[in-house]
Amino acid sequence: MRIPPAMESICVLLPIPMSPYLEQELEKRFNLLKLWTAPHKTQFIKDHAASIRAIVGNASAGADAELIDSLPKLEIVASYSVGIDKVDLKYCKEKGVRVTNTPDVLTDDVADIAIGLTLAVMRRLCESDRYVRSGLWKKGDFKLTTKFTGQTVGILGLGRIGKAVARRAEAFSCPIAYSSRTEKPELKYKYYPTVVELASKCDVLVVACALTEETRYIINREVIDALGPKGVLINIGRGHHIDEPELLSALLEGRLGGAGLDVYQNEPEVPEQLFGLENVVLLPHAGSDTTETCNAMADLVIGNLEAHFLNKPLLTPVV
């Protein structure tokens, strides 16, 4: 595909390394500025402030009011993620800066990981693997684990990903319950107006909602205690959905049965107390990290940028 000459001169800021494919495709089309390669980042932004017209962010790096104010020519923030909690949406709207994300394309992978984490925790897959590798099987059989099929799965946030998790859990004959901002009467799943009620009625609680001020630390001590010593907590949302110290104490004290975590409060820092717990499975925020999905997400970022600069409708507008 031939790139319009005018497009190649447009400066796009990439704050942190993302996928090699995304970087490659951006470099083909735009003047890509890689912020992490600059020894003095603040000065780098000052030096290019008059020419940067786009930012490509992700779940870890976006655009706050300070960055937006420092870039007077900024027109669009294209996020290489579904979550956009690192972008100041209100300020972007005030400033007329467009915002896009990458919904739908990562739904299946994240939902797959939710089920994978659940199975890994309940059937102790990681622990079993270590048991075989260490030679312990020769000394005796591994301990009994917990059946997943037929367990009640509660889902916090029944959006695209939440519904995809529900469909997968149904294949395991699991009754589905949920809690969300509003009841969805078109669905046959049991609705609970509060997270505490939902947690008290399910065996597995999957956090799949967006991170907002209302959902920050929504998984607190009361919710964890309602889930109980046999319950399993799965987080594929954001780290700040969970009160991490309360989660730690519940696991250490046996008030929670287990946890499968793909996200954390201060990534890539993970509480070291979790490392020694065999009823916890930890992933490095890799829910959507398959080659196929990452390339599709990158294509959507590129498509939104091209649409904007060619004065066409955005593919997945947020603001």
N, C-alpha and C positions, 0 to 999 in steps of 0.2 A: 504494500500500500504506500502510495506517495504521500509524504507529509507536506502540507502547505508550508512554504518558506516562512511565513509570518509566525507559524507555530513554534518553529525551532528556536526563535529568539526569546520566547516566553520563559521567564525564570520560575522554576518550581522548587520550593524548599522541602527537602526530606530531612526531618530532624534526627532520626535514628535509622540504623540498618533495618531493612525489612526483607522481603524475598528477593533473591538475585534476579528472578524473572521480572518482578516489578521494576527494579532499578534499571534493568536492561531495556525494558519497553519505554520507560520514562525518558531514558537517555536518547532513544531513537527519535523521540518526538519533541522534546523540550530541552531547555538549558537547565539541567538538573544540578542543584546546589546541595551537596551532602554536608549537613551541619556538623555531624560527628567527626568529620575529618579535619575540621578547623581547630587549631590550637587555642584560639581565643574566640569562643562562640559569640559572646556579646558583641565584640568588634566585628566579627564576620557578618552578623545580622545588620549592624549599622552600615557596613560597607555596601551591602546589597539591598538595603531597605527600599530604595527608590525603584528597584526593578523586580522584586518578588511579587508575583501576582497570584500565586497558588501555594498552598501547603498540602502535602500528603501526610496525614497522621495515621495513628492506629490506636489500639486499646491502651497503649502505654504513653503515647505522645500525641498531643493534639494542638489546640490553640486557645490559650487563656487570654484575658483582656489585655494583659501587658504585652504579649507577643502581637496581638492584633493591632494595638496602638502603635507598635514600633514599625509596622509595615503599612504605610499609607496607600500603597497601590494594591493591597490584597483584595482579591475578588472572590476566591473560593477556597474552602477547606474540604478536600476529598479524603475521607477516612477509609483506610484499608482494614475495616472492621465493621461489625454491626453496632457494637456499643460506641457511643459518642460522648461518654461522661467526661472525657478529657477535653472536650470542646465547649467553650462558653457560648451556648446556643443563643441565649438572650442577647448577649453583646453582639454576636454575629448578625442577628436580626436587626438590631439598632443601627449597625454600621453598613447594612446592605451586603454583607458577605454571605455567599451561598455555602451550604453545607450538604454533603452527600455521604452515604455510607454504603455498605455492601450486604444488604439483607438477602435472604433466601438461599444464596449460593452455598453458605456454610451450615445451613440448618441440619442437613442429614448427618454431617460429620460430628457436629456437637451433640446431637441426639444419640448417635452411635456411642460416643464416649460416655454419655450419662449411663447407658445400659452397661457398657463395659466396666465402668467404675463400680456399679452396683454389684455385678457378678464377681468382680475382683475382690470386693470387700466381703460379701456374704459367703463366697466359696473359698476365700483365702487363697486366691490364685498366685499372688506374688510370694506369699509365705510358702506355699506348696512347692513352687519352683525352687526356692532356696533350699527347701528340705531335701529335694532330690539332688541338687547340685552339691550340697555339703556332705552327701553320703549317709544322711540320717535314716533314709528309707531302709537301709540294710539292717538297721537296729530295731525297726518296728514301723507299723503303719502310721500315717499322718492322722491327726485328730479329725473328728467329725465336724462338718461345717453346717451352714444354714441354707435351706432351700429358698430359691428366689421365686420360682413359679408359684402363682397363687397368692403372693403377698400383696397387700394393699399399697399402691404407690400414690403418694400425694405430690402434687406438682404446684409449686409456687410460681405463678406467672404462666398463663396459658396462651402465649403468643405463638409465633411460628415454631420456635424450638420446643416450647412446652407441649404443643399438640403433637409434634413429631416424636417426642419422648413417650407420650401417652400411647400412640399407635404401636410403638415398639413393645411397650410393656404389656399391651393387650395381647400380643402374640405369645406372651408367657402366662396367659390366663390371669393377669393381675387386675383386680378391681382398681379403678382410677378415681381419685378425688382431687380437687384443686381449690386454690384460693387465688383470686385476682381482684383487680380494681372493681370490676363489675361481673355479675353472674352472666354466663353465656347459655341462655335457655335452649338454644338450638343443639347443645351437646348433651349427651346422656350421662355424663360424669357427675358425681356428687359434688356439690359446691358447698364450701364453708366460708363464711364471711371474714373469719380471722385466721391468721397463721397458727395461733395456739390451738384452735379447734381442729384445724387440718392436721397438725402434728400429733395431736392426741388420738387421731383416728387412723393413722397410717403406720406402716412398718418401715417404709422408705420415703424420705422427704427429699425431693429434687428441687433445688433452687435454680429457676430458669427465668427470672424476671429481670427487667432493666434496672440499672442502678439510678435511683433518684434520691432526693432528700428524704422521701417517705420510706424508701426501702433500704436506706443505709442502716446497717446493723439490725435489720429486721429479724435476723436469727439471733435471738438473745437467750439469756438463761431460762426464761419462762418457756420459750419455744423448745429449747433443747431438752428441758426436763419433761415437757409434754410428750416429746418423741420417745424418751425413756431409755433404759439400759439395754433394751433389745432392738432399739431403733437404729436406722442407718441414715446418715445425712450425706447428700451428694450436692456439691456446689460446682455448677458449670456456668454460673452467672459472673459475678465479680467478687473479689476478695472482701470488699467492704460491705457485702451483704451480711457477713457473719461477724459477730463479736468474737474475735479470735481468742482473746484470753479466756472467755467463758467456754469456748469450744475445747480449748486445751484442758481446762480444769475438769470439764465433764468427762473427757476421755480418760484422763489420768485417775479420776475418782470412780470410774465405772458407771457414771450416770448416763452415758451414751454408748450404744453398742458398737458403733464404728462410723467411719467417715471416708468418703472418696472425694478428693479435692483436686480441681484443675486450676484454681485461682486463689490468690492470697492478697493480704492487705498491702504488703510492701515488696512486691515482686522485683527482682528474683530472690529476695530474702524470705526464707521460710523458717518458722519457729523450730529450732533444733529439737525441742522436746517431742515433736511429731516423729522424728526419725526412728526412734526406738519402739514405736507402737505398731504391733503386727496387725491390729484391726483398722489401720489407716493406710490408704493407698494414695500416693502423691504423684501428680503429673505436672509438668512444667508449662502450664497454660498452653496446652497443645491440642485443645478440643477441635480446632478447625485445621490443624496442621497436616493436611495431606497435600501431595503435589497437585492433584486435580483441583481441589478447592482453592488452594492458594493462587494457582494460576487464574482460576475463574474470578476470584476476588480482584486480582491485579487487572484483569481485563475490564472489570466493571469500574475500577478507579480511572483507568485510562479513558474508558468510554465517557465517563462523566466529565472529565477534564476537556476532552475534545468537543463534546457537546456544548459545554459552556463557552469555550473560546471560538466556536463556530456559530455562536448565537442560536443554538438548537435547544430543545427542551432537555433538561437533565434526566438521566435514566432513573436515578433513585434519590430524589431530593428529600432533604430533611428540613432545610430552611431555604 
